[in-house]
Amino acid sequence: MVKKTKRIELQPWQDSKAKPYIHLEGVSKEFGGHVVVDEVSLSIYQGEFFSLLGPSGCGKTTLLRMLAGFEMPSRGKIYIDGIDVTHRPAYDRPVNMMFQSYALFPHMTVEQNISFGLKQERISKTEIKQRVSDVLKLVQMEKYGSRKPHQLSGGQRQRVALARSLVKRPKLLLLDEPLAALDKRLREQTQFELVNIQEKVGVTFIMVTHDQEEAMTMSTRLGVMDHGRLRQIGTPNEIYEYPHSEYVADFIGSINKFEGRVVEVEADHILVESEEAGCELYVSHSADAPVGAQVKVAIRPEKIMIATTKPEQKRNATKGIVRDIGYLGDVSIYHVELESGKIVLATQPNLVRLAERAVTWDDEVFLLWRAENSIVLTV
Ligand code: ATP
């Protein structure tokens, strides 16, 4: 289930005059002849919370490490604020990185951990004190300044690590799976805290995660990676509603897919004949697929309505038998077997309808959806 994101007012990527803060141009990285990041080009704007999302081993951490200056690209260029930093070492970039393990010094107190980097920069004691106090307040850890890391919970350690990363006032903060060490409940709570803090400080954040829900909840935009390549870049809504490929559609949330053959293509729609779906599929957008091409039409489970009487619409309407029902609190997920044997998932809110008998196991039901809620996947 995708949560609503609240941070969509900021959309510099739609402004052709906006200058990207970070720009990657054809960046590749090979380890021993094996390509792990493959021709990645990407622009990220100031104040964004950008997530790199993908399965384990797809190259997202390597891409982050190249931005930080811990790895050098085999090919391509990296610009930060218009300056070519491709061959600059980590210490010479306006960047800070927060590691998955938090890497706190165990023998130092919270305050000492946070001030460590500032002391090395020879900043005056008064200023250090002020900055440490401000940043502790920001992450709501004012009371814990004299504790050592082992006297803190996982969530508190995460906040200290964040404070330590922010105290140096980087223009760009890179976060490698920042919430991985937290349990589910704390993780969800911390997601919102992290977004609020980022909005307050206005620093550009780039986060690596394999957790799609986390990326969807927190990011202004995200890039979905697969085998070293960026498959799609977009807002959480764009990625969820309009995945360009089967890979992205499958990676984000659950989705039903029907195989079929294109029988009509117009500027405003495409019609697909599908035995698997048991009906004609009318999709209200065009696609780059000629008549006769095999395609897949995808529909999210929450976009499918379940009816107990036969609907008037012939297209985007099929029937089946309820084989299973999963209760998820406010919604139930119905597994409906079509005549072709295909199992379709349909999510329905659990409303109390006294007049109507609830749909249950082995019922024959009709499934229908609106044309604008389906998409054609050609790759
Ligand atoms: P995870 O979520 O598991 O951390 P990831 O998407 O961040 O995965 P990377 O850590 O970027 O993936 O690794 C991508 C590939 O590059 C992996 O196959 C990994 O084994 C390989 N790799 C990473 N660093 C090195 C290295 N220093 N030397 C050789 N191979 C490496």
Boltz pocket constraint, residues with backbone or C-beta under 6 A from the ligand:
constraints:
  - pocket:
      binder: B
      contacts: [[A, 31], [A, 32], [A, 36], [A, 54], [A, 55], [A, 56], [A, 57], [A, 58], [A, 59], [A, 60], [A, 61], [A, 62], [A, 63], [A, 210]]
      max_distance: 6.0
